[in-house]
């Protein structure tokens, strides 16, 4: 079937702010007295900010009040946002700008489906917001990945069926969400999803749009 739409996860697919997230979450975990390394951080990939903090609390068997929870969420996000202020188009991952340009020229609809509530802000910093007709992020869904809501909402907003769209993801939760929604799922850049994804590329430079469009 000819593809009419491309839906992209943001972090790890279009740009990587993974280290920024890790540093921010480690700072939070340190404040809670919870041991936190890259291994624990891997478990947070693709899930919402709220669920990430819940997972860290569970890791350390720590309990905090609702007000403390909200304060920690805001502190983590403020620290993260400050750390990414210098992001620009040169930080895009390999092949991203060429694929977006090619797809736009071919009349293919483009969207972002991300757990991040900062998606629009980050797309603006990267100078690529104009490519996307729709951005569905953590502000616009009730069910986080691996539930397919974020991608289903994206396809609906583009006026397309899931089967007409490719979803690009780097996280297990995102691949599972794409599969559950009936999308063509493509894993990118994370060897952890290589066996799970229907199609896998090391980066978007390897993806050939003409094969699908």
C-alpha positions as a Markdown table, in Angstrom:
| # | Residue | x | y | z |
|---|---|---|---|---|
| 1 | Unk | 0.0 | 0.0 | 0.0 |
| 2 | Unk | 1.2 | 3.5 | -0.8 |
| 3 | Unk | 2.1 | 5.4 | 2.4 |
| 4 | Unk | 0.4 | 8.8 | 2.8 |
| 5 | Unk | 1.7 | 9.8 | 6.3 |
| 6 | Unk | 4.7 | 9.6 | 8.5 |
| 7 | Unk | 4.5 | 9.9 | 12.3 |
| 8 | Unk | 7.6 | 10.4 | 14.3 |
| 9 | Unk | 8.4 | 10.0 | 17.9 |
| 10 | Unk | 10.5 | 13.0 | 19.0 |
| 11 | Unk | 13.3 | 12.1 | 21.4 |
| 12 | Unk | 15.7 | 9.5 | 19.9 |
| 13 | Unk | 14.2 | 9.7 | 16.4 |
| 14 | Unk | 14.3 | 13.4 | 15.4 |
| 15 | Unk | 16.8 | 14.6 | 18.0 |
| 16 | Unk | 18.4 | 13.1 | 21.1 |
| 17 | Unk | 18.1 | 14.8 | 24.4 |
| 18 | Unk | 18.4 | 11.5 | 26.2 |
| 19 | Unk | 21.4 | 12.6 | 28.2 |
| 20 | Unk | 19.6 | 15.7 | 29.3 |
| 21 | Unk | 16.7 | 13.6 | 30.5 |
| 22 | Unk | 19.1 | 11.2 | 32.3 |
| 23 | Unk | 20.9 | 14.0 | 34.1 |
| 24 | Unk | 17.6 | 15.6 | 35.1 |
| 25 | Unk | 16.2 | 12.3 | 36.3 |
| 26 | Unk | 19.4 | 11.3 | 38.1 |
| 27 | Unk | 19.3 | 14.7 | 40.0 |
| 28 | Unk | 15.7 | 13.8 | 41.0 |
| 29 | Unk | 16.6 | 10.3 | 42.0 |
| 30 | Unk | 19.6 | 11.6 | 44.0 |
| 31 | Unk | 17.3 | 13.9 | 45.9 |
| 32 | Unk | 15.1 | 10.9 | 46.8 |
| 33 | Unk | 18.1 | 8.7 | 47.7 |
| 34 | Unk | 17.3 | 6.3 | 44.9 |
| 35 | Unk | 20.3 | 4.7 | 43.1 |
| 36 | Unk | 19.9 | 5.6 | 39.4 |
| 37 | Unk | 22.2 | 4.7 | 36.5 |
| 38 | Unk | 21.9 | 4.5 | 32.7 |
| 39 | Unk | 20.4 | 1.1 | 33.2 |
| 40 | Unk | 17.5 | 2.4 | 35.3 |
| 41 | Unk | 17.1 | 5.3 | 32.8 |
| 42 | Unk | 16.6 | 2.8 | 30.0 |
| 43 | Unk | 13.3 | 1.8 | 31.7 |
| 44 | Unk | 12.0 | 5.4 | 31.4 |
| 45 | Unk | 12.4 | 5.6 | 27.6 |
| 46 | Unk | 9.1 | 6.4 | 25.9 |
| 47 | Unk | 7.0 | 6.9 | 29.0 |
| 48 | Unk | 5.4 | 10.0 | 30.4 |
| 49 | Unk | 7.0 | 12.3 | 33.0 |
| 50 | Unk | 4.5 | 11.3 | 35.6 |
| 51 | Unk | 5.0 | 7.6 | 35.0 |
| 52 | Unk | 8.8 | 8.1 | 35.0 |
| 53 | Unk | 8.7 | 9.7 | 38.5 |
| 54 | Unk | 6.3 | 6.9 | 39.7 |
| 55 | Unk | 8.8 | 4.3 | 38.4 |
| 56 | Unk | 11.8 | 6.0 | 40.2 |
| 57 | Unk | 9.8 | 6.1 | 43.4 |
| 58 | Unk | 8.9 | 2.4 | 43.0 |
| 59 | Unk | 12.6 | 1.6 | 42.3 |
| 60 | Unk | 13.5 | 3.0 | 45.7 |
| 61 | Unk | 10.3 | 2.0 | 47.5 |
| 62 | Unk | 9.9 | 5.6 | 48.3 |
| 63 | Unk | 6.6 | 7.4 | 49.1 |
| 64 | Unk | 6.0 | 11.1 | 48.9 |
| 65 | Unk | 2.9 | 13.4 | 49.1 |
| 66 | Unk | 1.0 | 14.6 | 46.1 |
| 67 | Unk | 2.3 | 18.1 | 46.6 |
| 68 | Unk | 5.9 | 16.8 | 46.8 |
| 69 | Unk | 5.3 | 14.8 | 43.6 |
| 70 | Unk | 4.1 | 17.9 | 41.7 |
| 71 | Unk | 7.1 | 19.9 | 43.0 |
| 72 | Unk | 9.5 | 17.2 | 41.8 |
| 73 | Unk | 7.9 | 17.0 | 38.4 |
| 74 | Unk | 8.2 | 20.8 | 37.9 |
| 75 | Unk | 11.8 | 20.8 | 39.2 |
| 76 | Unk | 12.8 | 18.0 | 36.8 |
| 77 | Unk | 11.2 | 19.7 | 33.9 |
| 78 | Unk | 12.6 | 23.1 | 34.6 |
| 79 | Unk | 16.1 | 21.7 | 34.9 |
| 80 | Unk | 15.7 | 19.8 | 31.7 |
| 81 | Unk | 14.3 | 22.8 | 29.7 |
| 82 | Unk | 17.2 | 24.9 | 30.9 |
| 83 | Unk | 19.7 | 22.3 | 29.7 |
| 84 | Unk | 18.3 | 22.2 | 26.1 |
| 85 | Unk | 18.1 | 25.9 | 25.5 |
| 86 | Unk | 20.9 | 25.8 | 23.0 |
| 87 | Unk | 19.3 | 23.1 | 20.8 |
| 88 | Unk | 19.3 | 24.0 | 17.1 |
| 89 | Unk | 19.0 | 22.4 | 13.6 |
| 90 | Unk | 22.5 | 21.1 | 13.8 |
| 91 | Unk | 21.4 | 18.8 | 16.6 |
| 92 | Unk | 19.0 | 16.9 | 14.4 |
| 93 | Unk | 19.8 | 13.2 | 14.0 |
| 94 | Unk | 21.3 | 11.9 | 10.7 |
| 95 | Unk | 18.9 | 11.9 | 7.8 |
| 96 | Unk | 16.0 | 13.7 | 9.6 |
| 97 | Unk | 16.1 | 17.0 | 7.6 |
| 98 | Unk | 16.5 | 15.3 | 4.2 |
| 99 | Unk | 13.6 | 12.9 | 4.9 |
| 100 | Unk | 11.3 | 15.7 | 6.1 |
| 101 | Unk | 12.1 | 17.8 | 3.1 |
| 102 | Unk | 11.7 | 14.9 | 0.7 |
| 103 | Unk | 8.4 | 13.8 | 2.2 |
| 104 | Unk | 7.0 | 17.3 | 2.3 |
| 105 | Unk | 7.8 | 17.8 | -1.4 |
| 106 | Unk | 6.1 | 14.4 | -2.2 |
| 107 | Unk | 2.9 | 15.6 | -0.5 |
| 108 | Unk | 3.2 | 13.1 | 2.3 |
| 109 | Unk | 1.5 | 14.3 | 5.6 |
| 110 | Unk | 3.8 | 14.5 | 8.6 |
| 111 | Unk | 3.1 | 14.4 | 12.3 |
| 112 | Unk | 4.8 | 13.9 | 15.7 |
| 113 | Unk | 3.5 | 11.5 | 18.3 |
| 114 | Unk | 5.5 | 12.0 | 21.5 |
| 115 | Unk | 5.1 | 11.4 | 25.2 |
| 116 | Unk | 7.0 | 14.7 | 25.8 |
| 117 | Unk | 4.9 | 17.7 | 26.9 |
| 118 | Unk | 7.7 | 19.9 | 25.6 |
| 119 | Unk | 7.3 | 18.7 | 21.9 |
| 120 | Unk | 6.3 | 22.0 | 20.4 |
| 121 | Unk | 9.0 | 23.9 | 22.3 |
| 122 | Unk | 11.7 | 21.5 | 21.1 |
| 123 | Unk | 10.5 | 21.5 | 17.5 |
| 124 | Unk | 10.7 | 25.2 | 17.6 |
| 125 | Unk | 14.3 | 25.2 | 18.8 |
| 126 | Unk | 15.2 | 22.7 | 16.1 |
| 127 | Unk | 13.6 | 24.9 | 13.4 |
| 128 | Unk | 11.5 | 22.1 | 12.0 |
| 129 | Unk | 8.0 | 22.8 | 13.4 |
| 130 | Unk | 6.8 | 24.0 | 10.0 |
| 131 | Unk | 7.1 | 20.5 | 8.5 |
| 132 | Unk | 4.4 | 19.0 | 10.7 |
| 133 | Unk | 0.7 | 19.3 | 10.2 |
| 134 | Unk | 0.0 | 17.8 | 13.6 |
| 135 | Unk | 1.8 | 17.4 | 16.9 |
| 136 | Unk | 0.3 | 15.1 | 19.4 |
| 137 | Unk | 2.2 | 15.0 | 22.7 |
| 138 | Unk | 1.7 | 14.2 | 26.4 |
| 139 | Unk | -0.7 | 17.2 | 26.8 |
| 140 | Unk | -3.2 | 15.6 | 24.3 |
| 141 | Unk | -3.6 | 12.0 | 25.4 |
| 142 | Unk | -5.1 | 10.2 | 28.3 |
| 143 | Unk | -3.3 | 6.8 | 27.7 |
| 144 | Unk | 0.5 | 6.9 | 27.5 |
| 145 | Unk | 2.5 | 4.5 | 25.3 |
| 146 | Unk | 2.4 | 1.5 | 24.8 |
| 147 | Unk | -1.3 | 2.4 | 24.4 |
| 148 | Unk | -1.7 | 3.5 | 20.7 |
| 149 | Unk | -3.8 | 6.6 | 21.5 |
| 150 | Unk | -1.0 | 9.1 | 20.6 |
| 151 | Unk | -0.5 | 7.7 | 17.1 |
| 152 | Unk | -4.3 | 7.0 | 16.6 |
| 153 | Unk | -4.9 | 10.7 | 17.4 |
| 154 | Unk | -2.2 | 11.7 | 15.0 |
| 155 | Unk | -3.5 | 9.6 | 12.1 |
| 156 | Unk | -7.0 | 10.9 | 12.7 |
| 157 | Unk | -5.8 | 14.5 | 12.7 |
| 158 | Unk | -4.0 | 13.9 | 9.4 |
| 159 | Unk | -7.2 | 12.3 | 8.0 |
| 160 | Unk | -5.5 | 9.0 | 7.4 |
| 161 | Unk | -6.0 | 5.4 | 8.4 |
| 162 | Unk | -3.3 | 3.8 | 10.6 |
| 163 | Unk | -2.4 | 1.4 | 7.7 |
| 164 | Unk | -1.6 | 4.4 | 5.5 |
| 165 | Unk | 1.0 | 5.6 | 8.0 |
| 166 | Unk | 4.6 | 4.7 | 9.1 |
| 167 | Unk | 5.5 | 5.2 | 12.7 |
| 168 | Unk | 9.2 | 5.8 | 13.5 |
| 169 | Unk | 10.1 | 4.9 | 17.1 |
| 170 | Unk | 13.2 | 4.2 | 19.2 |
| 171 | Unk | 11.5 | 2.9 | 22.3 |
| 172 | Unk | 9.9 | -0.5 | 23.1 |
| 173 | Unk | 6.7 | 1.2 | 24.4 |
| 174 | Unk | 6.5 | 3.2 | 21.1 |
| 175 | Unk | 6.9 | 0.2 | 18.9 |
| 176 | Unk | 4.3 | -1.7 | 20.9 |
| 177 | Unk | 2.0 | 1.3 | 20.6 |
| 178 | Unk | 2.4 | 1.4 | 16.8 |
| 179 | Unk | 1.8 | -2.3 | 16.4 |
| 180 | Unk | -1.3 | -2.1 | 18.6 |
| 181 | Unk | -2.7 | 0.7 | 16.5 |
| 182 | Unk | -2.3 | -1.1 | 13.2 |
| 183 | Unk | 0.5 | 1.1 | 11.9 |
| 184 | Unk | 3.6 | 0.1 | 10.0 |
| 185 | Unk | 6.3 | 0.3 | 12.7 |
| 186 | Unk | 9.9 | 1.2 | 12.0 |
| 187 | Unk | 12.5 | 1.1 | 14.7 |
| 188 | Unk | 15.3 | 3.6 | 14.6 |
| 189 | Unk | 18.6 | 4.0 | 16.3 |
| 190 | Unk | 18.1 | 1.8 | 19.3 |
| 191 | Unk | 19.4 | -1.9 | 19.0 |
| 192 | Unk | 17.1 | -2.8 | 21.9 |
| 193 | Unk | 14.1 | -2.6 | 19.6 |
| 194 | Unk | 15.7 | -4.3 | 16.6 |
| 195 | Unk | 14.1 | -7.6 | 17.1 |
| 196 | Unk | 10.7 | -6.2 | 18.1 |
| 197 | Unk | 10.3 | -3.7 | 15.2 |
| 198 | Unk | 8.9 | -4.9 | 11.9 |
| 199 | Unk | 11.6 | -2.8 | 10.1 |
| 200 | Unk | 14.8 | -1.4 | 11.6 |
| 201 | Unk | 17.3 | 1.2 | 10.6 |
| 202 | Unk | 20.4 | 2.5 | 12.4 |
| 203 | Unk | 19.3 | 6.0 | 11.5 |
| 204 | Unk | 16.9 | 7.8 | 9.1 |
| 205 | Unk | 19.7 | 8.1 | 6.5 |
| 206 | Unk | 19.1 | 4.4 | 5.7 |
| 207 | Unk | 15.3 | 4.9 | 5.1 |
| 208 | Unk | 14.3 | 5.1 | 1.5 |
| 209 | Unk | 11.0 | 6.9 | 1.1 |
| 210 | Unk | 10.6 | 6.0 | -2.5 |
| 211 | Unk | 10.2 | 2.3 | -1.5 |
| 212 | Unk | 7.0 | 3.2 | 0.4 |
| 213 | Unk | 5.6 | 6.3 | -1.4 |
